[in-house]
């Protein structure tokens, strides 16, 4: 692209960054995370990959093939885990933009290998490389975003991550359904796998020659860097408390990403078709249509977070989201405990799936990535963010591997596990997670450093906000007072 095309400033540049980087990166994330789930039962898929055929097999052979099938699908996550971890070194060593570029390149190569696969080995290699690319993007893009956004709009900008993840899920569901109904042969699965290549190409094409000029943010970052320039930085510092309370910050980031997966987010998004078909006994076509409907609703619900994250704060979003998901999970546990012939229970189960997809975007489809980048200190921002996101991929792998078996064996009891974890979210956030809304990244750093203790950090953050508001009001009152008695001042 020409230099003139990227001669952008302020909000125009911010919009260009969102459309050219954030949108394709996170649409790839959502699309490919669930891309194969509804394809593995297609006739042509089974023909090409008989080693993971669970449609035309029974007994021990079916059980064995199902296990191998789960491993093949989960290789995406196994690639994402080291890809994300690598960002803790590469993003600071080589810079954010080159790492984002190579994340897109890995995604492109992986999707080409997947779409052209004729053997299972090639599919596994392609899926692993694709996962590595998505892992790199998930470990770098949120940090780059938070650094390029002002404190006023940082929440809205990063909340868009969740919206684009949901867009990827939605596109995947309807594209797969379209080819499932109207086509036969290899196109039923090769085309859906190949379509997101477009997003990888868009992502790789973004290399603007200039970046936004944000004087206050850059000045405060440079000041903080000068303070820490002489201190050695090591990943082992994350396991030490110190004056920066790094272990505390690292711990709440790890816990937050654990909650993101083990509250049921990936379960509902990736396995909604399985839940409708196996768990509720609905036919394959109806299950796919309902799955597309729930994921479309999830995409629309993401706008709630966009308009509330910078108004009500991160803590409010996380607590409401976590509590809402827990209520939905207990509702699913109760409704799915009835026989498949109970039509009323089926309707209630579908209702709770839709309701779950309303609550998760409020706090755990973008705000979780945002919070981890905000609470991390400058010198370890990428490391803390990427490692905590890698923890997200680890539990993603666990859920991916066990869900199909769990739904078949323990049924409704599986949802009780997610219920218990979900109810832990509001309590944990209330006592451990200080508010970060409206603060610069450097001000957030000071909150952790200057709070009296770990357990007092939340109260200290509230107090400091109140003090700032009080001093602002006082200064405003003094100015108005001076203008009243000296009218010439206001002229």
Backbone torsions as a table, in degrees:
resi	resn	phi	psi	omega
1	UNK	NA	148.8	-177.5
2	UNK	-72.6	158.0	178.3
3	UNK	-63.5	-35.4	-178.6
4	UNK	-64.0	-36.9	-177.9
5	UNK	-64.1	-25.9	-177.5
6	UNK	-109.0	19.1	177.2
7	UNK	-83.0	69.5	-173.3
8	UNK	-112.3	160.2	-178.8
9	UNK	-140.5	155.4	169.8
10	UNK	51.9	-131.2	-175.4
11	UNK	-64.2	-30.7	178.6
12	UNK	-64.4	-43.3	177.6
13	UNK	-66.8	-40.8	179.1
14	UNK	-59.9	-41.8	178.2
15	UNK	-65.3	-40.4	178.6
16	UNK	-63.1	-40.5	178.4
17	UNK	-63.0	-41.8	-180.0
18	UNK	-63.6	-46.1	-176.4
19	UNK	-72.6	-34.1	-173.7
20	UNK	-91.7	-21.7	-176.9
21	UNK	-121.0	-57.4	-173.6
22	UNK	-65.1	-46.2	-178.6
23	UNK	-59.4	-56.2	-179.7
24	UNK	-65.5	-36.1	-178.4
25	UNK	-62.4	-48.3	-175.7
26	UNK	-85.5	-20.8	170.1
27	UNK	-67.7	-40.1	173.4
28	UNK	-59.8	-41.8	179.0
29	UNK	-54.6	-57.2	-176.1
30	UNK	-68.2	-41.9	-176.8
31	UNK	-62.6	-47.4	-173.1
32	UNK	-82.6	-21.0	179.1
33	UNK	-63.9	-32.7	-178.5
34	UNK	-117.5	13.7	-170.1
35	UNK	-61.5	-34.3	-174.8
36	UNK	-96.9	-11.5	-172.9
37	UNK	-55.0	-41.5	-177.5
38	UNK	-98.4	7.3	-179.0
39	UNK	-100.1	-20.4	-169.1
40	UNK	-69.7	-12.6	179.1
41	UNK	-101.2	1.8	179.9
42	UNK	-69.1	141.6	-177.4
43	UNK	-55.2	-44.4	-177.3
44	UNK	-72.0	-31.4	174.9
45	UNK	-62.3	-48.6	-179.8
46	UNK	-60.0	-37.2	179.1
47	UNK	-64.4	-40.6	-178.0
48	UNK	-79.2	-30.7	-176.0
49	UNK	-128.2	69.2	-177.8
50	UNK	-65.5	-18.4	-179.4
51	UNK	-65.3	-21.4	-179.4
52	UNK	-120.5	28.3	179.6
53	UNK	-76.9	116.6	175.2
54	UNK	-112.9	4.8	-178.6
55	UNK	-89.0	-42.8	-174.6
56	UNK	-107.0	19.6	179.2
57	UNK	-124.2	160.4	179.9
58	UNK	-140.6	168.0	173.4
59	UNK	62.9	-137.9	-176.4
60	UNK	-64.9	-35.8	179.5
61	UNK	-64.7	-41.8	177.9
62	UNK	-63.6	-42.0	179.6
63	UNK	-62.8	-43.0	179.2
64	UNK	-64.5	-45.7	-179.8
65	UNK	-63.3	-36.2	179.2
66	UNK	-64.4	-38.0	178.3
67	UNK	-65.4	-44.9	178.7
68	UNK	-65.2	-37.6	177.8
69	UNK	-61.4	-43.4	177.9
70	UNK	-61.1	-39.4	179.3
71	UNK	-66.2	-42.2	-179.6
72	UNK	-61.4	-46.5	179.5
73	UNK	-64.7	-37.7	-176.3
74	UNK	-76.9	-10.7	178.0
75	UNK	-62.0	-23.9	173.7
76	UNK	-58.9	-46.7	179.8
77	UNK	-68.9	-37.7	179.3
78	UNK	-65.0	-29.8	174.5
79	UNK	-76.7	-36.0	-178.0
80	UNK	-66.7	-33.9	-176.4
81	UNK	-61.7	-56.1	177.1
82	UNK	-68.4	-31.0	177.3
83	UNK	-60.8	-43.9	179.0
84	UNK	-68.1	-42.8	179.6
85	UNK	-61.9	-34.3	-178.1
86	UNK	-61.8	-25.7	-178.7
87	UNK	-64.9	-23.9	-180.0
88	UNK	-62.1	-20.8	177.6
89	UNK	-108.7	-49.4	-170.1
90	UNK	-70.0	-34.8	-175.4
91	UNK	-67.0	-32.6	176.4
92	UNK	-85.3	-30.3	-178.4
93	UNK	-73.5	-45.0	-173.5
94	UNK	-111.2	-10.4	-179.5
95	UNK	100.7	158.5	-175.8
96	UNK	-67.9	-47.0	-172.5
97	UNK	-64.7	-44.5	176.5
98	UNK	-61.4	-37.1	179.7
99	UNK	-67.1	-41.4	176.6
100	UNK	-61.8	-40.3	178.2
101	UNK	-59.8	-46.6	-178.5
102	UNK	-71.0	-28.0	172.2
103	UNK	-61.5	-43.9	176.3
104	UNK	-64.1	-37.7	179.1
105	UNK	-64.7	-44.5	177.2
106	UNK	-60.5	-42.5	179.2
107	UNK	-62.4	-40.6	179.1
108	UNK	-62.2	-49.3	-179.4
109	UNK	-61.3	-44.6	-179.0
110	UNK	-61.1	-42.5	-178.8
111	UNK	-69.3	-35.5	176.8
112	UNK	-64.4	-44.0	178.3
113	UNK	-62.7	-41.8	179.0
114	UNK	-63.0	-50.6	-174.4
115	UNK	-65.8	-25.6	-178.2
116	UNK	-101.1	9.6	-174.2
117	UNK	-67.0	136.3	171.2
118	UNK	-121.3	-10.8	177.5
119	UNK	-128.5	152.6	-178.0
120	UNK	-63.3	-35.9	-178.9
121	UNK	-60.1	-42.2	179.1
122	UNK	-65.2	-39.0	177.7
123	UNK	-61.2	-42.6	-179.6
124	UNK	-64.6	-44.7	179.3
125	UNK	-62.7	-46.1	-179.6
126	UNK	-62.2	-41.8	-178.5
127	UNK	-68.1	-35.3	178.6
128	UNK	-68.0	-44.2	178.3
129	UNK	-64.5	-41.8	176.9
130	UNK	-59.4	-45.0	178.7
131	UNK	-59.9	-40.6	178.2
132	UNK	-60.9	-41.6	178.7
133	UNK	-63.5	-45.2	179.6
134	UNK	-66.7	-36.2	176.6
135	UNK	-62.5	-42.1	177.3
136	UNK	-61.1	-44.1	-179.7
137	UNK	-65.3	-42.1	-178.2
138	UNK	-69.2	-22.9	179.7
139	UNK	-89.1	-14.9	-174.4
140	UNK	-115.4	-42.4	-173.3
141	UNK	-60.4	-44.7	179.7
142	UNK	-60.9	-38.2	178.6
143	UNK	-65.9	-47.4	178.2
144	UNK	-58.0	-41.3	179.7
145	UNK	-62.3	-49.3	-176.8
146	UNK	-64.1	-31.8	179.6
147	UNK	-75.0	-26.6	-178.5
148	UNK	-93.1	-4.6	-176.7
149	UNK	-105.3	147.4	174.0
150	UNK	-73.8	158.2	-179.2
151	UNK	-61.7	-28.3	-178.0
152	UNK	-67.0	-41.0	-174.2
153	UNK	-114.0	9.6	-176.3
154	UNK	-60.2	-40.4	-179.9
155	UNK	-61.5	-46.7	179.2
156	UNK	-60.7	-43.5	-177.0
157	UNK	-63.3	-44.2	-177.5
158	UNK	-79.4	-25.7	174.9
159	UNK	-62.6	-23.0	176.9
160	UNK	-64.9	-22.4	175.7
161	UNK	-54.3	-48.7	-179.8
162	UNK	-63.5	-38.4	179.4
163	UNK	-62.5	-41.3	-178.4
164	UNK	-76.4	-30.4	172.3
165	UNK	-61.4	-46.5	179.0
166	UNK	-63.6	-35.9	175.9
167	UNK	-60.7	-41.8	177.6
168	UNK	-62.1	-45.2	176.6
169	UNK	-58.2	-46.4	-176.4
170	UNK	-64.4	-46.6	178.9
171	UNK	-59.8	-44.1	179.4
172	UNK	-58.6	-44.8	-177.2
173	UNK	-63.4	-48.0	-175.9
174	UNK	-75.4	-35.3	177.3
175	UNK	-65.1	-45.6	177.4
176	UNK	-60.5	-41.9	179.6
177	UNK	-64.5	-41.7	-179.5
178	UNK	-61.0	-46.1	179.3
179	UNK	-73.0	-28.6	177.6
180	UNK	-65.3	-38.4	-175.2
181	UNK	-84.9	-34.4	-166.8
182	UNK	-112.3	-1.3	-175.5
183	UNK	-132.2	164.5	173.1
184	UNK	-135.1	165.0	177.7
185	UNK	81.8	-163.6	-174.9
186	UNK	-60.9	-25.7	-177.6
187	UNK	-63.0	-22.5	-178.0
188	UNK	-64.2	-24.8	178.3
189	UNK	-124.2	-29.9	-179.2
190	UNK	-67.3	-41.6	-179.3
191	UNK	-63.7	-48.7	178.1
192	UNK	-59.8	-34.2	178.7
193	UNK	-71.0	-34.4	-175.2
194	UNK	-83.4	-26.9	-173.6
195	UNK	-55.3	-42.4	-178.6
196	UNK	-68.3	-2.9	173.5
197	UNK	-55.5	-32.0	179.4
198	UNK	-57.7	-41.3	-178.3
199	UNK	-69.0	-35.5	177.0
200	UNK	-64.5	-40.9	178.6
201	UNK	-65.8	-40.9	177.5
202	UNK	-61.4	-41.5	-178.7
203	UNK	-64.5	-42.4	-177.2
204	UNK	-71.4	-18.4	-176.5
205	UNK	-82.1	-7.7	-175.1
206	UNK	-91.1	102.2	172.2
207	UNK	-141.5	73.2	-179.0
208	UNK	-64.4	149.8	-178.6
209	UNK	-82.3	-16.6	-178.1
210	UNK	-135.0	159.5	177.9
211	UNK	-125.8	169.6	-176.5
212	UNK	-65.9	149.4	177.1
213	UNK	-102.0	105.7	179.9
214	UNK	-120.3	91.1	-167.6
215	UNK	-59.8	-49.8	-175.6
216	UNK	-65.1	-43.8	-179.8
217	UNK	-61.9	-48.0	-177.3
218	UNK	-64.5	-40.5	179.9
219	UNK	-62.2	-42.9	-179.2
220	UNK	-70.3	-34.2	176.8
221	UNK	-65.5	-45.0	179.4
222	UNK	-61.5	-38.8	178.9
223	UNK	-62.1	-44.2	-179.8
224	UNK	-67.7	-36.4	178.8
225	UNK	-65.2	-37.8	178.2
226	UNK	-62.7	-36.3	-179.5
227	UNK	-67.3	-30.9	-175.4
228	UNK	-107.0	5.1	-174.1
229	UNK	-63.6	-33.9	-175.9
230	UNK	-89.4	-2.6	-179.1
231	UNK	-98.4	132.4	-179.4
232	UNK	-68.6	141.9	-179.0
233	UNK	-115.4	132.4	179.4
234	UNK	-141.4	148.3	177.1
235	UNK	-62.3	-25.4	178.1
236	UNK	-66.2	-18.9	177.1
237	UNK	-61.7	-25.1	179.7
238	UNK	-64.7	-20.3	-179.1
239	UNK	-96.8	7.8	178.6
240	UNK	-116.5	147.1	-180.0
241	UNK	-76.6	-66.5	178.3
242	UNK	62.0	-177.2	-178.9
243	UNK	-70.1	-22.2	178.6
244	UNK	-85.6	-6.4	-178.7
245	UNK	53.2	50.8	-175.8
246	UNK	-66.3	-39.7	-179.0
247	UNK	-63.0	-40.2	177.4
248	UNK	-61.4	-48.5	-179.5
249	UNK	-62.7	-45.3	-179.3
250	UNK	-62.3	-40.8	-178.5
251	UNK	-64.1	-43.2	-179.1
252	UNK	-71.1	-27.7	174.9
253	UNK	-69.3	-44.8	178.3
254	UNK	-61.3	-45.0	-179.5
255	UNK	-63.8	-39.5	-178.9
256	UNK	-63.1	-42.5	-180.0
257	UNK	-73.5	-27.9	171.5
258	UNK	-63.6	-46.3	178.8
259	UNK	-59.7	-37.1	-176.5
260	UNK	-57.9	-40.9	-178.7
261	UNK	-87.6	-42.8	-171.8
262	UNK	-87.5	9.5	169.1
263	UNK	-94.9	-5.6	173.9
264	UNK	109.6	7.4	-176.4
265	UNK	-58.6	-52.5	-179.2
266	UNK	-70.4	-32.5	178.1
267	UNK	-57.0	-51.3	-176.0
268	UNK	-72.3	-38.6	-176.6
269	UNK	-71.9	-44.5	-174.6
270	UNK	-85.6	-35.4	-171.9
271	UNK	-109.8	20.1	179.5
272	UNK	-60.0	-39.0	178.2
273	UNK	-63.1	-42.0	178.6
274	UNK	-64.5	-41.4	179.6
275	UNK	-60.7	-45.1	-179.2
276	UNK	-69.5	-40.1	-173.9
277	UNK	-81.7	-50.9	-176.9
278	UNK	-86.4	-45.3	-176.0
279	UNK	-73.5	-33.5	-176.6
280	UNK	-110.8	-7.7	176.4
281	UNK	75.9	21.8	178.2
282	UNK	-81.4	158.7	179.5
283	UNK	-73.2	163.4	-171.7
284	UNK	-60.5	-43.1	-176.7
285	UNK	-68.8	-43.9	178.0
286	UNK	-62.3	-40.1	-179.8
287	UNK	-62.7	-40.9	-179.8
288	UNK	-69.4	-37.7	178.4
289	UNK	-66.3	-44.2	178.1
290	UNK	-63.5	-38.4	178.5
291	UNK	-62.2	-44.9	176.8
292	UNK	-61.8	-37.7	178.4
293	UNK	-65.4	-43.1	-179.9
294	UNK	-65.7	-38.0	-178.7
295	UNK	-74.8	-29.1	172.8
296	UNK	-67.4	-42.6	176.7
297	UNK	-61.6	-38.3	178.1
298	UNK	-62.9	-42.3	178.0
299	UNK	-60.5	-45.7	180.0
300	UNK	-65.4	-35.1	-179.3
301	UNK	-68.8	-19.3	178.8
302	UNK	-62.6	-24.0	179.9
303	UNK	-68.7	-21.5	175.8
304	UNK	-61.6	-46.5	179.0
305	UNK	-64.4	-39.0	-177.9
306	UNK	-59.5	-37.8	-176.5
307	UNK	-92.8	-8.2	-177.0
308	UNK	-114.5	-22.0	-171.1
309	UNK	-63.3	-34.9	178.9
310	UNK	-97.9	7.5	178.5
311	UNK	-110.0	-44.1	-178.0
312	UNK	-105.0	-11.6	174.9
313	UNK	98.7	166.0	-178.1
314	UNK	-72.0	-40.1	-177.6
315	UNK	-61.6	-46.7	179.5
316	UNK	-59.2	-45.8	-178.7
317	UNK	-61.3	-45.3	-177.8
318	UNK	-67.3	-40.3	-178.6
319	UNK	-69.6	-44.6	178.7
320	UNK	-63.7	-43.4	-180.0
321	UNK	-62.9	-48.6	-178.9
322	UNK	-63.8	-45.8	178.8
323	UNK	-64.0	-41.1	178.7
324	UNK	-63.3	-42.7	179.1
325	UNK	-63.8	-38.4	179.8
326	UNK	-63.7	-42.4	178.2
327	UNK	-62.1	-41.5	178.9
328	UNK	-64.7	-37.8	-179.8
329	UNK	-67.5	-40.6	177.1
330	UNK	-67.5	-32.7	174.8
331	UNK	-64.5	-41.4	176.7
332	UNK	-65.2	-40.5	179.3
333	UNK	-59.7	-42.6	-179.0
334	UNK	-70.9	-47.4	-175.0
335	UNK	-69.0	-34.7	179.9
336	UNK	-81.8	-4.9	177.2
337	UNK	-77.0	-14.3	177.7
338	UNK	-82.4	157.7	178.8
339	UNK	-61.7	157.2	-179.5
340	UNK	-61.8	-22.5	-178.1
341	UNK	-76.8	-9.2	-179.7
342	UNK	-82.1	100.2	-174.5
343	UNK	-65.0	-39.0	-179.8
344	UNK	-62.3	-40.8	179.1
345	UNK	-65.4	-36.2	177.2
346	UNK	-62.7	-43.6	179.6
347	UNK	-63.1	-43.1	179.9
348	UNK	-64.7	-39.2	178.7
349	UNK	-61.7	-45.3	178.2
350	UNK	-62.3	-40.3	178.6
351	UNK	-59.3	-43.5	-179.0
352	UNK	-69.6	-30.6	175.4
353	UNK	-65.6	-44.4	176.5
354	UNK	-62.8	-42.4	-178.8
355	UNK	-65.4	-38.6	176.8
356	UNK	-59.2	-43.1	-179.0
357	UNK	-72.1	-7.7	169.8
358	UNK	-83.4	-40.3	-174.5
359	UNK	-78.7	-36.8	-173.4
360	UNK	-63.0	-39.0	-179.1
361	UNK	-67.8	-19.2	-177.7
362	UNK	-61.2	-39.5	-177.0
363	UNK	-134.4	-17.8	-171.7
364	UNK	-125.2	34.8	172.5
365	UNK	-140.7	39.5	-178.5
366	UNK	157.2	-48.1	-179.6
367	UNK	-63.2	-31.3	178.6
368	UNK	-66.4	-40.0	175.9
369	UNK	-68.1	-41.3	179.4
370	UNK	-59.3	-49.0	-175.0
371	UNK	-61.7	-39.4	-178.8
372	UNK	-65.8	-32.7	177.5
373	UNK	-77.2	-28.2	-177.4
374	UNK	-75.5	-39.6	-174.4
375	UNK	-84.5	-10.3	-179.3
376	UNK	-76.9	140.8	175.5
377	UNK	-69.6	157.5	-173.8
378	UNK	-55.8	-48.7	-172.4
379	UNK	-69.3	-17.4	-179.5
380	UNK	-125.5	21.4	-174.6
381	UNK	-61.8	-49.8	-178.6
382	UNK	-67.4	-40.8	-178.5
383	UNK	-61.8	-49.0	-178.3
384	UNK	-65.4	-42.2	-179.9
385	UNK	-65.8	-44.9	-176.7
386	UNK	-70.2	-38.4	179.8
387	UNK	-69.4	-40.4	177.7
388	UNK	-66.9	-35.5	176.5
389	UNK	-69.7	-33.7	174.3
390	UNK	-61.8	-34.6	175.7
391	UNK	-63.7	-36.0	173.4
392	UNK	-57.8	-45.2	-179.8
393	UNK	-67.8	-33.5	178.4
394	UNK	-61.3	-49.0	-179.3
395	UNK	-74.5	-25.1	170.6
396	UNK	-59.3	-45.1	178.5
397	UNK	-61.0	-43.9	-179.7
398	UNK	-59.6	-48.3	-179.3
399	UNK	-63.5	-42.5	179.9
400	UNK	-60.3	-40.4	-176.4
401	UNK	-73.7	-35.8	-170.4
402	UNK	-100.1	-15.9	-170.8
403	UNK	-62.2	-50.4	-177.4
404	UNK	-58.0	-44.8	179.6
405	UNK	-66.5	-42.2	-177.7
406	UNK	-63.5	-42.9	179.6
407	UNK	-63.5	-36.7	179.6
408	UNK	-72.4	-34.3	-171.5
409	UNK	-96.8	-52.7	-175.7
410	UNK	-105.2	-8.3	172.6
411	UNK	55.9	-123.5	-173.6
412	UNK	-61.2	-25.7	-179.1
413	UNK	-64.8	-23.5	178.7
414	UNK	-61.4	-36.6	-178.2
415	UNK	-71.0	-22.3	179.8
416	UNK	-66.1	-34.1	177.4
417	UNK	-59.3	-46.9	-179.5
418	UNK	-69.1	-30.7	176.8
419	UNK	-62.0	-48.9	-178.4
420	UNK	-61.6	-43.4	179.3
421	UNK	-66.8	-40.2	-179.7
422	UNK	-60.4	-39.4	-179.8
423	UNK	-71.1	-16.1	175.9
424	UNK	-76.5	-19.3	-174.8
425	UNK	-64.9	-53.9	-178.4
426	UNK	-58.7	-39.3	179.7
427	UNK	-64.5	-46.0	-179.0
428	UNK	-63.3	-44.1	-179.0
429	UNK	-65.2	-41.7	-177.5
430	UNK	-60.2	-40.8	-174.1
431	UNK	-94.6	-23.0	-169.5
432	UNK	-118.0	-18.2	-170.2
433	UNK	-109.7	105.3	178.3
434	UNK	-71.1	152.8	178.9
435	UNK	-71.7	139.1	-179.6
436	UNK	-119.9	-2.5	-176.8
437	UNK	-61.4	135.2	174.1
438	UNK	78.8	0.2	-179.2
439	UNK	-101.9	148.2	170.0
440	UNK	-70.9	162.1	179.7
441	UNK	-60.6	-31.2	-178.8
442	UNK	-76.2	-34.1	175.8
443	UNK	-66.5	-37.9	176.9
444	UNK	-62.6	-39.7	177.8
445	UNK	-58.9	-41.7	-179.7
446	UNK	-67.0	-33.9	178.6
447	UNK	-58.3	-45.6	179.8
448	UNK	-69.4	-38.7	-176.3
449	UNK	-72.2	-33.7	-172.6
450	UNK	-100.9	-7.1	178.6
451	UNK	-66.6	146.4	-176.4
452	UNK	-61.1	-35.2	-179.1
453	UNK	-160.2	172.1	178.3
454	UNK	-59.3	-46.6	-175.6
455	UNK	-72.1	-15.9	179.8
456	UNK	-97.8	0.8	-174.3
457	UNK	-63.4	-42.6	-179.7
458	UNK	-62.7	-46.0	178.9
459	UNK	-65.2	-38.9	179.9
460	UNK	-63.9	-40.1	179.0
461	UNK	-63.5	-41.9	177.7
462	UNK	-63.5	-43.5	-178.2
463	UNK	-63.8	-43.4	-178.3
464	UNK	-65.7	-35.5	177.0
465	UNK	-64.8	-44.6	179.4
466	UNK	-62.4	-38.3	179.2
467	UNK	-65.7	-41.2	178.2
468	UNK	-63.5	-44.5	179.3
469	UNK	-62.6	-40.2	-179.9
470	UNK	-64.2	-44.9	-179.5
471	UNK	-66.8	-34.0	177.7
472	UNK	-65.8	-44.6	178.7
473	UNK	-63.8	-39.1	179.6
474	UNK	-64.5	-44.0	179.2
475	UNK	-63.0	-40.3	178.8
476	UNK	-63.6	-40.8	-180.0
477	UNK	-65.5	-39.4	-179.9
478	UNK	-65.4	-40.1	178.5
479	UNK	-63.5	-45.3	179.3
480	UNK	-62.5	-37.7	179.3
481	UNK	-63.7	-44.5	179.6
482	UNK	-64.2	-40.2	-179.4
483	UNK	-67.2	-30.6	-179.0
484	UNK	-69.4	-43.2	-177.4
485	UNK	-88.5	-16.6	177.3
486	UNK	-132.5	80.1	-174.7
487	UNK	-55.5	-26.1	-177.7
488	UNK	-67.1	-22.3	-177.9
489	UNK	-66.7	-38.2	-177.0
490	UNK	-78.3	-3.7	-178.6
491	UNK	-88.5	NA	NA
